Amino acid sequence: AEGLLADDIVASLRRAAVGFAIGAAAGIVVAVFTATTAAGRNLLQPVLRVFSPIPTIGLVPLAILWFGLGENSKILVIALGVFVPVWINSHSGLASTPVDYLKAARCLGAGRWQTLSRVVLPEAAPDIASGLRVGAAMAFVLIVVAEMTGTTMGIGYRISQAQLFSQADRLIFCLIVLGIIGALCDQLVASVTSPFTRWAHEER
């Protein structure tokens, strides 16, 4: 009735989309590095294994301390939360490429880049897609936490205000809206990635 819902949805979607794009891109790039290079396996992978169990929600105060209460801290929190599942799933898929595939590619004269683009990445596509779907869900979990401070717009902000003023009806409604948007975004990610994972479903 107050006309606030549309603006809140747009604000939350914008933050979630930017954070998801940054976190997903970084997760896939780092996964390629940690799964296919000796330096990545020996140097970066152990560090990421140590930090990945740390709850992203616990980094909210640190993000605010470093970047203030503006948009940057919110996007950073979402990006970090998306990065972890995307990296873990992508790394698992990339690192488990069957040795026979790699040997066949070398025998056929494929270079390092051709092997990565034509063999390793397509074979790992189902795992990467799974990581992206988990990351998308995580983005909507963290948007609630990220919007609870330093903002006056967004679904997370409305949930925080409803809790503060004991408005159970608004709280439940905002949670339902968030769930619907999250489900739609999950289907969108699944639709976008399905052309790259169709071969896995056909094998089954």
C-alpha positions in Angstrom: 0.0 0.0 0.0 2.9 2.4 0.7 4.5 1.5 -2.7 7.9 0.4 -1.1 8.0 -3.2 -2.3 9.1 -2.6 -5.9 12.0 -0.3 -4.9 13.1 -2.8 -2.2 13.1 -5.7 -4.6 15.1 -3.7 -7.2 17.6 -2.6 -4.6 18.1 -6.1 -3.2 18.3 -7.7 -6.7 20.9 -5.2 -7.8 23.1 -5.9 -4.8 22.7 -9.6 -5.1 23.4 -9.6 -8.8 26.6 -7.6 -8.5 27.9 -9.6 -5.6 27.0 -12.9 -7.3 28.7 -11.9 -10.5 31.9 -10.9 -8.7 32.0 -13.9 -6.4 31.1 -16.4 -9.1 33.7 -15.1 -11.6 36.4 -15.0 -8.9 35.4 -18.5 -7.7 35.7 -20.1 -11.2 39.0 -18.3 -12.1 40.6 -19.3 -8.8 39.3 -22.8 -9.1 41.0 -23.1 -12.5 44.2 -21.9 -10.9 44.1 -24.2 -7.9 43.0 -27.3 -9.9 45.2 -27.1 -12.9 48.5 -25.5 -11.7 51.1 -26.7 -9.3 51.4 -23.3 -7.8 47.7 -23.1 -7.1 47.6 -26.6 -5.5 50.7 -25.9 -3.3 50.2 -22.3 -2.3 46.7 -21.0 -2.7 44.6 -24.1 -2.1 45.7 -24.7 1.5 45.0 -21.0 2.3 41.5 -21.2 0.9 40.8 -24.5 2.7 41.6 -22.8 6.0 39.5 -19.7 5.4 36.5 -21.4 3.6 34.9 -22.8 6.8 34.7 -19.3 8.3 31.1 -18.1 8.2 30.7 -15.2 5.8 28.2 -13.6 8.2 31.1 -13.2 10.7 32.9 -11.0 8.2 30.2 -8.4 8.1 31.7 -6.3 10.9 35.1 -6.5 9.2 33.6 -5.4 5.9 31.9 -2.4 7.5 35.2 -1.5 9.3 37.1 -1.6 6.0 34.6 -0.2 3.6 32.1 1.6 5.7 28.3 1.3 5.6 28.0 2.0 1.9 27.3 -0.4 -1.0 30.8 -1.7 -1.2 30.7 -3.5 2.1 27.4 -5.1 1.2 28.6 -6.3 -2.2 31.8 -7.6 -0.6 29.9 -9.7 1.9 27.7 -11.2 -0.8 30.7 -11.8 -3.1 32.7 -13.6 -0.5 29.7 -15.8 0.4 29.2 -16.7 -3.3 32.9 -17.3 -3.9 33.3 -20.1 -1.4 30.7 -22.6 -2.8 31.5 -21.7 -6.4 35.2 -22.3 -5.8 34.7 -25.5 -3.9 32.4 -27.1 -6.4 34.4 -25.8 -9.4 37.7 -27.0 -8.0 36.2 -30.4 -7.3 35.0 -30.8 -10.8 38.1 -29.4 -12.5 40.5 -31.5 -10.3 38.5 -34.8 -11.0 38.9 -34.8 -14.8 39.5 -38.4 -15.8 43.2 -39.0 -16.6 42.2 -40.9 -19.8 40.6 -37.7 -21.2 43.8 -35.7 -20.5 46.0 -38.4 -22.1 43.7 -38.6 -25.2 43.9 -34.8 -25.6 47.7 -34.9 -25.4 47.9 -37.8 -27.9 45.7 -35.8 -30.3 48.1 -32.8 -30.1 45.9 -30.5 -27.9 47.8 -27.7 -26.2 47.3 -26.6 -22.6 44.6 -24.0 -23.5 42.8 -26.4 -25.8 42.8 -29.1 -23.2 41.4 -26.7 -20.6 38.7 -25.2 -22.9 37.7 -28.4 -24.8 38.1 -31.1 -22.2 38.5 -29.9 -18.6 35.9 -27.2 -18.4 33.2 -29.0 -20.3 33.7 -32.1 -18.1 33.5 -30.0 -14.9 30.5 -28.0 -16.1 27.9 -29.9 -13.9 30.0 -29.2 -10.8 30.5 -25.6 -11.8 26.7 -25.3 -12.4 26.0 -26.8 -9.0 28.3 -24.3 -7.4 26.6 -21.4 -9.1 23.2 -22.5 -7.9 24.5 -22.8 -4.3 26.1 -19.4 -4.7 22.9 -17.8 -5.9 21.1 -19.2 -2.9 23.8 -17.9 -0.6 23.5 -14.4 -2.2 19.9 -14.2 -1.0 20.8 -15.5 2.4 23.5 -12.8 2.8 21.5 -10.0 1.3 19.3 -10.0 4.5 22.4 -9.7 6.7 24.1 -7.1 4.5 21.0 -4.9 4.3 20.4 -4.8 8.1 22.9 -1.9 8.6 23.6 1.3 6.7 20.7 1.2 4.3 17.1 2.4 4.0 16.0 0.2 1.1 15.9 -3.5 0.4 14.2 -6.7 1.5 16.7 -7.2 4.2 16.2 -3.7 5.6 12.4 -4.3 5.6 12.9 -7.6 7.5 15.1 -5.8 10.0 12.5 -3.0 10.5 9.7 -5.5 10.8 11.6 -7.4 13.5 12.5 -4.2 15.3 8.8 -3.0 15.5 7.4 -6.5 16.0 5.5 -6.4 12.7 5.1 -10.2 12.2 2.9 -9.8 9.1 5.5 -7.7 7.2 8.3 -10.0 8.4 6.5 -13.1 7.1 5.5 -11.4 3.8 9.1 -10.2 3.2 10.4 -13.7 3.8 7.9 -15.2 1.3 8.9 -12.6 -1.3 12.5 -13.3 -0.7 11.9 -17.0 -1.1 10.0 -16.6 -4.3 12.7 -14.3 -5.8 15.4 -16.8 -4.7 13.5 -19.7 -6.4 13.1 -17.8 -9.6 16.8 -16.8 -9.7 17.7 -20.5 -9.0 15.7 -21.5 -12.1 17.3 -18.7 -14.1 20.8 -20.0 -13.2 19.7 -23.6 -14.0 18.3 -22.5 -17.4 21.5 -20.5 -18.3 23.8 -23.4 -17.4 21.7 -26.2 -18.8 23.2 -26.0 -22.4 26.6 -26.6 -20.8 25.5 -29.6 -18.7 23.1 -31.3 -21.1 25.6 -34.0 -22.0 25.7 -35.1 -18.3 21.9 -35.6 -18.3 22.0 -37.5 -21.6 24.6 -39.9 -20.2 22.3 -40.8 -17.4 
